[in-house]
Amino acid sequence: MSQIKDFVAIGDLLGVVEEFIPGSGTYEANGRIYAMFSGFKRIDRQRLEVSVQPVKKKEIIVPQVGDSVIAEVVFARKQSALLRIFKIRNHFLFDTYDGILHVSNMSSNYLANVDDGFKPTDIVRAKVMSKNEFEYELTTKFPEYGVIYAECSNCGTVLVREGNDLKCNLCAYPNPRKFAKDYGHVRERIENLQ
């Protein structure tokens, strides 16, 4: 019968060879048994064996086709924008992923170029359409997708929704965006992007 004991770290002393047989996740040096990796110390009293049960690693979350993602607009060209995906569903990511948003996938209404809908530093909710070797293709054509947080291109003040437009209450600079229907009611953590 095995008994799980305390949490141990790499190199922790687990016992001596006179007391236990070194099991999985352990190594023996000069008659002493040490942990090879972090985990839980396990003692099998019937076999007189000590081992280390590894801590289960968290599932690595990557964007999948159909996922709703949150991303920052990093760079805008005339016909497409590069977005850095930092959240999938309700999970903030340790690593970010690159997404491309083509002007034809930005809105159900015609947009002549990216600047008509998105600007660098905007926070966007988008849907993953496909994945190629290096990046994800995104869309914001539907009402629930688009900019969810934006700052004025002129002065940096957070934009406020007024009807079908986003306005800067400080300088009144024009700020056209393709924004999500819930713009202004979304609270996303954006301070940890860099």
Protein Blocks (a to p, Z undefined) as FASTA:
>chain_A
ZZddddddehiafbdfklpccdehiaceehiacdfbgcdddddfklopacdddddddddd
dddehiacddddfbdcfkbccdddfbehjbccfbdcdddddfklmbmbdcfblklmpceh
iacddddfbdcfkbccddfkbmkgccfbdcdfklopacddehjaccdfklopacdddddf
kgoiaccdfklmZZ
